[in-house]
């Protein structure tokens, strides 16, 4: 199933903003612009290849039933290795992100040839955790970023990083290991399925 979006220009007090509409809500231009490259997430009943808001009817599946998505980047260089980060910058809520960035998934040493086909395997530094926004906290952004990994680099989390998924500093991790990019990024927004 592929959702398609329409765009409209909203002008308020002579300031115009491009808004992408899904069947279940509106993306701000800032949220829509996050998506770069050809990154694709493939869940059992949902293919995400652009920034979007997860429809209400899918929210329970993505937070309770489905495991990690297939991740595909057709432009990946077969000779290189990549690192994949999945984070929630809105923990516990977008208005008060006191636990941002919440680390949902961290894979290193993904072979480019596997990333091209969507068969990502690598060293799992953080196991996949489903998007489960707390009730009443509104929409959360779940961001997927792919970085090119330098040759011969062995990545790991520090003891402090391993002790908590919340308050993680992805930028410090990227700088510590000299990761290039992101070469592609994608996000979806969802909220608690009971809201």
N, C-alpha and C positions, 0 to 999 in steps of 0.2 A: 504494500500500500504506500503510495507516495502522496503527500499532501502538497497542494500547491497554494501559493500565496499571491495576493494581489497587492499592488502598491498604490498609495495615494499621497498627495501632498497636502499637509495640514498647515494652514497659515493662521497664526494667532498674533495679533498686534504687530503685523508686518514681518514676523519671523516665521520662516517656512521650515518644516521638518518632513523628511520622507519617512513614512510609516509603512511597514510591511504587515499586512493583515493575514492572519491564519483563520481557520474556521473557529478558533476558540479564543482569540485575543489579538492584541496589537503589540508588535515589536517596536521599540524606539529605534531611531536611526543609529544610536550608539550600539545597541544590542545587535542590530542587523549587520553593522560594519565589522564586527569582531571576526566574522567568518572570512577566511582567506585561503586560497589554494583549492585543491580538489578533494579534500578529505571527506570520507563517507563513513557513516556508522550504520551497521546493518543489524537490527534487532529482529526477532521472529516475525512481527507484523508491521514493521516500520523501518523505512530507509530514510536516514537523515543526511542530506547533502547540502543543506543550507541552514542558516540560523532560523529557528522556529520555536513556537510555544507548543508543548505537547498537548494534544487535545484531551479533554476530560476523560473520554472513554478509554484512553490508553494509560493514564497516569497510574492506576493500580498495578497494571502489568509491569510497567517499567520499574516500579518501586518494590514490588513484592514477588513477581514471578520470573522475570527474565534475568539471565546472568549477563555477563559482559558482552558487548556487541562485537561483531567482526569490525575491524577498522581497516579501511582501504585507502591507499594513496597511490593512484595510478602513475603519478609523476615521480615516485621514489626511485632513486638511483640504486640499481641492483647490487652494485659493488660497495655500497655504504651501509652503515648501521645507524639506527635511529632510537630515540627515546620518546616515549609517550607519557604525557601527564594528563590526568583528569582531576580537576579541582572544582570546588564550590566556593566562590568568593563571597557568598552571601550567608555564611553560617554565623549565627543561627537565623538571621533575617537580613534582607537587603538594607533595611533601615538602620539596623544595629549589627554590623558584621564583626562582632567582637571575637569570633573564632575563625575568621578568614585567614588564610585559605585552608579549607578542609580538603585533605588529600583523599581522593576516592580511588585512585589507581595510578601506579607508577611502574612502567615497564622499560627496561633498558636492553640494549643489545638486540634490537629487532632487526633482522636482516631485511635489506631493501627489497629483495626479490619477494619475500613473504608479505611485506607491507603493500607491494603492488597488487597482490592477489587477495588481500584481506585475511590472510592466515597469520596473524601476528602472534608470535611466540618470542619470548625473551626472558631475561632475568626479572622476575617479579619482585620489585623492591617494596611495593605495597599492593596487597591483593585487592581486586575489584570489590568495591562496596556500592550497592545500589543507591540511586538518588532517592532519599527519603526525607524530604523537607518536613520539619515539625508542623503540626496543625496550626493554622492561624498566622503563619509567617510569610504568606504571600509567595510570589514567584521567586525561585532560586535559579541562578545561571549555573549550568554544568558545562564547564569548558574543557575541551580536548585540544592539546597542543602537541605537535610533533616537532622534535628538534633533531638536527643532524649531529651525530656523535663523532668526536674526534677519534682517529685511529689509536688503538692501544689503550684507551681510557677505561679504567675499571671504576664503576660507579657504586656508591653505597650511601646509605643514610647514616647519619651520626646517631649515637645513642639517644641524644635529646630528641632528634626527629623521629626515631622509632618509638619513643615513649608516648607520642600523641599524634593523632591525625590532624587535629585542629591547630590553628596558629602556625601553619607551615609557611615558609618563605620560598616559593618556587623560584623567584628571581635569584636568590642567594645560591640555590641548588644549581641553577643554570650557569651562573658565573663560576662557581667552584669547580665545575667539570668542563668548562669551556664549550658548552653546547652552542651550536649555531642555529639561529632562527628566532622564532619558530618558522619552519618552512611551510607549515599549514596549521590552521586553527579552525575550530568549529564549536558551536555551543547550541544547547537547547535550554529552554526555560520550562520549568514545571513547578507545581506546588503539590501539597498534600492532597491525595485523591479524595479525601473527605471534605475538603473545602469547596 
